[in-house]
């Protein structure tokens, strides 16, 4: 494969990775969620000391529901922007723009850093990972394989590949 073919390949892979995340945006937090209402009810029925621990002490079910809706909307917009930047990076890589390379490296680095930070700052990281994988792998195998295996491999590969001096040179000569 020529360098140009490999750049096209990494652009397509980047684009496909971020497009594959779009179904996670549905259902939107602007729709009525029966599950969110049930969760708010369960939280409201927790013992007061546990609600205090979570910062929800003294809140009614409607307060908890409102807080959950607000937080889910905020999180949804963060995901939407992240996915849009990822898709833009893939398109720019396909067009051989250096800004696409920089966006892809930055976004991949940020996501891998956040993932590592969450694992490292956990009180018992190995126990937590073991519990999460044993729980979620049974219920949501596609989600775990997509988010924790395939996406991580692609993000690491993207960083390594796009940081290679020969590839960076190809972007600079094409956009100059």
Beta strands, then each sheet from edge to edge (+ up, - down):
end
